[in-house]
Amino acid sequence: MNPIKPAFHDFLNDLSNNNKKDWFDLNRKNYELNVKKPFEDLVEIVHSGIKEFDPIIDEQWKKSIFRINRDIRFSPDKTPYKTSRSAYFSPSGKNAKIDVGYYFSIENRQCTLGAGIYNPDTETLNKIKQEIYYHLEEFQNILKDKAFQKQFPTFYTERFKTIPPKVKAYESIGDFIYYKSFIVTTSLNEKQVASDNFSDTIISALHHTLPLVKFLRNALD
């Protein structure tokens, strides 16, 4: 199923060229009809699909949706709206810094998928690296799985320039010692986003990340 229609992408494209509150207010009905409601429908479908293989994610799918309004308080970019729509599914909803979960975002007629934990605090990050240290082979086997690699071939992460002192004892885990986040990502092209089975494609891809998600959660227990 695919609630996302061309009008969804057309609005976000127009928004990128008219990112101002007065323009948005004039086009709010268009937004609510062609962007807000279809995206909510998609999130509800994806949430239901993820819940089948990972039942501990938050029961309330609406808590997974990020606002379209940007937080501009500390940003040099003062445009008020995001030109994408995104959602994050975890036991605590959309808080990607404290909970391991699943992510997708639609922008420029393409879709980014991800799973893991983004930029957690130092204590959480150190727990993950400790878990990798004690279970390195298990972690590597998760990443080497052929079905997983086909969908998510690389990690997205910012890196520390040097090994943080508190995890120096774990440096045998290799490159992972430098990671600031543990997230795998992939993308769906315009044809996949426009297909009738778009929601199924998202769910199927994210299902492949379940072993990684469970490993990271275990590190935080």
Secondary structure, DSSP 8 states (H G I E B T S, - for coil): -----HHHHHHHHHHHH--SHHHHHHTHHHHIIIIIHHHHHHHHHHHHHHHHH-TTS-S-GGGGB--SB---TT-S----B-SSEEEEESTTSS-TTTS-EEEEEEETTEEEEEEEE-S--HHHHHHHHHHHHHTHHHHHHHHH-HHHHHH--EEE--B-SS--GGGGGGGGGGGGGGBS-EEEEEEE-HHHHHSTTHHHHHHHHHHTTHHHHHHHHHHH-
